[in-house]
Amino acid sequence: MSKKKVLITGAAGFLGSHLCDRFMKEGYKVIAMDNLITGDIKNIEHLFPSPDFEYYHHDVSKFIHIPGELDYILHFASPASPIDYLKIPIQTLKVGSLGTHNCLGLAKEKKARILVASTSEVYGDPLVHPQTEEYWGNVNPVGPRGVYDEAKRFQEAMTMAYHTYHGVETRIVRIFNTYGPRMRLNDGRALPAFIGQALRGEDLTVFGDGSQTRSFCYVDDLMEGIYRLLLSDYAMPVNIGNPNEISLKDFAEEVIKLTGTSAKIIYQPLPVDDPKQRKPDITKAKNILGWEPKVGRSEGLKKTYEYFKGLPSEEWFKLPKEFTKQK
């Protein structure tokens, strides 16, 4: 019996590389695609020796050609942190619109099932808490975060259009804050930012008064949820995240305790449209997928800190990537 083949876009990124590992472990042939604008080839180079792994250096905003049969597509190509999408807003919009269109067209052509990676950012700065999949969100389309939020909202609409009009088998995962090994220390998100500052001996920067909340899901739990959703029969969006909510001030204090740093917390003004609270309602994931997170924050944080601590020290001080402008 021939192995099933899966295309993973954004494969050299944090989540994409873990997906490659998971599907290789499950016995699939994996085609990894990434243009490395935010991804890192080091995240997947350990898979290169396998005959069941291929890598395509390609921008999914341009036409995608994959020879032969294809069973599944997981569309994870997208900048995912504020430091990225604020610097490359047009690329962010294009990968969510043109890139999604190209992936859906490929799924239609190959009669493949496609899962697209959406985000809790579709809820914006939510007026409903916790967030259920039926909540439509509170998003500013012309604010600085709009390029990411609206790219993902459009992506969901395009995906459902292909499902209803063309009969394509589609799945939509709404991913809440996820962490673990292979995150970039300099990507601007709270968890790697706090750990990076601790490793460098700097004070930890909390924006606003630190009362805003996040819910952190360990990457292994997310991979399990995504895998189950892909193989399910459910086409509407599903939240995958850990509902264990914590304020960013308390979270910074957890990181200080974990790392043993003598640093203190300093406060900076809250960025525009920064969400005040984030907590997934995972009732659907529990009922439909039989999924809920297993890794507690203390265990996951320890694993993540050990990963970052094990990097060469020059990585701790590396500046964010510079990006070229694109029309």
C-alpha positions in Angstrom: 0.0 0.0 0.0 1.5 3.3 -1.1 2.0 6.0 1.5 -0.3 9.0 1.6 1.3 12.3 0.5 0.9 15.6 2.3 1.9 19.1 1.3 2.8 21.5 4.2 3.3 25.2 3.3 5.2 27.3 5.7 7.1 24.1 6.5 10.3 25.7 7.8 8.5 27.8 10.4 7.8 27.0 14.0 4.5 25.2 13.5 5.2 24.0 10.0 8.4 22.2 11.0 6.6 20.4 13.9 3.9 19.4 11.4 6.6 17.9 9.1 7.9 15.9 12.1 4.4 14.7 13.0 3.4 13.5 9.5 6.8 11.8 8.9 6.3 10.0 12.2 2.8 8.9 11.1 4.2 7.4 7.9 3.3 10.0 5.3 5.3 11.3 2.3 5.9 14.9 3.2 6.4 17.8 0.7 7.6 20.8 2.5 7.2 24.3 0.9 8.6 27.6 2.2 10.2 30.7 0.8 12.1 31.2 4.1 10.9 34.8 4.5 10.3 34.1 8.2 11.1 30.3 8.3 14.5 28.7 8.9 15.8 25.8 6.9 17.5 24.5 10.1 14.1 23.6 11.5 13.6 20.8 8.8 17.1 19.9 7.7 17.2 16.8 9.9 14.4 15.4 7.6 16.4 15.9 4.4 18.0 12.4 4.4 14.6 10.7 4.3 13.4 9.5 0.9 9.9 10.3 2.1 10.7 14.0 2.5 11.0 16.7 -0.2 11.6 20.4 0.1 10.4 23.1 -2.4 11.7 26.7 -2.0 8.6 28.5 -3.2 6.3 31.4 -2.5 2.8 30.2 -2.3 1.5 33.6 -3.5 2.6 32.4 -6.9 1.2 29.4 -8.8 1.9 26.1 -7.1 2.7 23.0 -9.1 3.1 19.6 -7.4 3.5 16.6 -9.7 1.5 13.4 -9.1 -1.1 12.6 -6.6 -1.7 14.5 -3.4 -3.9 13.5 -0.4 -3.7 16.4 2.0 -2.6 20.0 2.1 -1.8 21.9 5.3 -1.6 25.6 4.6 0.6 27.2 7.3 2.5 29.8 5.2 2.1 33.2 6.8 4.1 35.6 9.0 2.6 35.1 12.5 4.1 37.6 14.8 3.6 41.4 15.0 7.3 42.1 14.4 7.0 40.2 11.1 3.6 41.3 9.7 4.2 45.0 10.7 7.4 45.0 8.6 6.0 43.0 5.6 2.3 43.9 5.6 1.7 43.3 1.8 3.4 39.9 1.8 1.2 39.0 4.8 -2.0 40.0 3.0 -0.8 38.2 -0.2 0.0 34.9 1.5 -3.4 34.9 3.2 -5.3 35.8 0.0 -3.4 34.7 -3.1 -1.6 32.0 -1.3 -4.8 30.5 0.1 -6.4 30.8 -3.3 -3.5 28.9 -4.9 -3.6 26.2 -2.2 -7.4 25.8 -2.5 -7.1 25.6 -6.3 -4.4 22.8 -5.9 -6.7 21.0 -3.5 -9.5 21.1 -6.0 -7.3 19.9 -8.8 -5.8 17.0 -6.8 -9.1 16.2 -5.0 -7.1 16.6 -1.8 -8.4 17.5 1.7 -7.0 20.9 2.8 -6.6 22.3 6.4 -5.9 26.0 6.7 -4.3 27.6 9.7 -6.4 30.4 11.0 -5.9 32.2 14.3 -7.5 33.6 17.4 -6.7 37.0 15.9 -9.9 36.7 13.8 -11.6 37.6 17.1 -9.6 40.8 17.3 -9.9 42.5 20.7 -12.8 40.3 21.8 -16.0 41.5 23.5 -16.9 37.9 24.3 -14.9 35.8 26.7 -14.0 33.1 26.4 -14.1 33.1 22.6 -16.4 30.5 20.9 -16.2 29.7 17.2 -19.6 31.4 16.7 -18.2 34.8 17.9 -17.6 37.1 14.8 -15.0 39.2 16.4 -14.1 42.9 17.1 -11.4 43.7 14.5 -10.1 47.0 13.2 -9.4 46.4 9.4 -7.4 49.6 9.0 -5.3 49.3 12.2 -1.7 48.1 12.2 -2.8 44.5 13.0 -5.4 44.5 10.3 -3.1 43.1 7.7 -2.8 39.9 9.6 -6.3 39.8 11.1 -8.1 40.5 7.8 -5.8 38.2 5.8 -6.9 35.3 8.1 -10.6 36.3 8.0 -10.5 36.4 4.2 -8.7 33.1 4.2 -11.5 31.5 6.2 -14.1 33.0 3.8 -12.3 31.8 0.7 -11.9 28.3 2.3 -15.6 28.1 3.0 -16.4 29.3 -0.5 -14.3 26.5 -2.0 -16.0 24.1 0.3 -19.6 25.1 -0.5 -19.2 26.0 -4.2 -16.6 23.5 -5.4 -17.1 20.7 -2.8 -13.5 20.8 -1.7 -12.9 19.0 1.6 -11.8 21.8 3.9 -10.8 22.1 7.5 -10.1 25.3 9.5 -8.2 25.4 12.7 -8.2 28.6 14.8 -4.9 28.5 16.6 -4.5 30.3 20.0 -1.1 31.3 21.5 1.3 28.3 21.0 4.8 27.9 22.3 7.7 25.4 22.3 11.0 24.6 20.7 11.9 26.3 17.4 10.1 29.5 18.2 12.3 32.5 17.3 13.5 34.4 20.3 13.2 37.7 18.5 9.7 37.3 16.9 8.1 39.9 19.2 5.6 37.6 21.0 5.5 37.6 24.8 6.9 34.2 25.6 10.1 34.1 23.5 10.5 37.9 24.3 10.5 37.2 28.0 12.8 34.2 27.8 15.2 36.1 25.5 15.3 39.0 27.8 16.0 36.7 30.8 18.8 34.9 28.9 20.4 38.3 28.0 20.1 39.5 31.6 17.7 42.3 30.6 14.6 43.5 32.4 11.4 41.9 31.1 9.1 44.3 29.1 5.4 44.1 29.8 3.1 46.3 27.7 0.3 48.2 29.4 -0.3 47.3 33.0 0.2 43.6 32.4 -3.5 42.8 33.1 -4.1 41.6 29.6 -4.4 37.8 29.4 -3.1 35.1 27.1 -3.7 31.3 27.1 -0.6 29.3 26.1 -0.7 25.9 24.4 2.3 23.7 24.1 3.2 22.8 20.5 2.8 19.0 21.0 -0.8 19.5 22.1 -1.5 21.7 19.1 -0.1 19.1 16.7 -2.4 16.5 18.1 -5.4 18.7 17.7 -4.5 19.6 14.2 -3.9 16.0 13.2 -7.3 15.0 14.6 -9.1 17.9 12.9 -7.6 17.0 9.5 -8.8 13.4 9.8 -12.3 14.4 11.1 -15.4 15.1 9.1 -16.0 18.6 10.5 -15.7 21.5 8.0 -16.4 24.6 10.2 -13.7 26.4 12.2 -12.4 24.8 15.4 -10.5 26.5 18.2 -7.4 24.7 19.3 -5.6 26.1 22.3 -5.2 25.8 26.1 -7.9 27.6 28.1 -5.6 28.0 31.1 -5.6 31.8 31.1 -2.9 34.0 32.7 -2.1 37.7 32.8 1.1 38.8 31.1 2.3 40.3 34.4 1.9 37.0 36.2 3.4 35.2 33.2 6.5 37.4 33.3 6.9 36.6 37.0 6.7 32.9 36.1 9.5 33.3 33.6 11.6 35.2 36.1 11.2 32.4 38.6 11.9 29.7 36.0 15.1 31.3 34.7 16.4 32.5 38.0 17.1 35.9 36.6 17.5 38.9 38.9 15.8 41.0 36.3 12.7 43.0 37.1 9.5 43.9 35.1 9.4 47.2 33.3 6.2 48.6 31.7 5.8 50.2 28.2 2.7 51.7 26.5 0.2 49.1 25.1 0.5 48.7 21.3 -2.5 49.8 19.2 -5.3 47.2 19.1 -3.5 44.8 21.3 -6.1 42.2 22.5 -6.9 42.6 26.2 -7.9 39.0 26.7 -7.5 35.6 25.0 -9.0 32.4 26.1 -10.4 29.7 23.8 -13.6 27.9 24.4 -12.6 24.3 23.3 -16.0 22.6 23.7 -16.1 21.8 20.0 -12.6 20.3 20.0 -13.5 18.2 23.1 -16.8 17.0 21.6 -15.9 16.5 18.0 -12.2 15.6 18.2 -11.9 14.1 21.7 -9.1 16.6 22.1 -7.9 18.7 25.0 -4.4 19.9 26.0 -2.3 17.5 28.1 0.9 19.5 28.8 0.7 22.0 31.7 2.3 25.4 31.4 5.1 24.7 34.0 6.2 21.5 32.1 6.0 23.1 28.7 7.8 26.3 29.8 10.6 24.2 31.2 11.0 22.3 27.9 10.9 25.6 26.0 13.4 27.3 28.2 15.8 24.3 28.0 15.6 24.6 24.2 16.4 28.3 24.1 19.1 28.0 26.8 20.8 25.3 24.6 21.1 27.6 21.6 24.5 29.2 20.8 24.6 32.4 22.9 24.9 34.5 19.8 21.3 33.5 19.0 20.2 35.2 22.1 21.4 38.5 20.8 20.4 38.1 17.2 18.2 41.0 15.8 15.0 40.3 14.0 15.2 39.5 10.3 15.2 42.4 7.9 12.7 42.1 5.1 12.6 43.6 1.6 9.6 45.7 0.5 7.2 44.1 -2.0 4.5 45.8 -4.0 
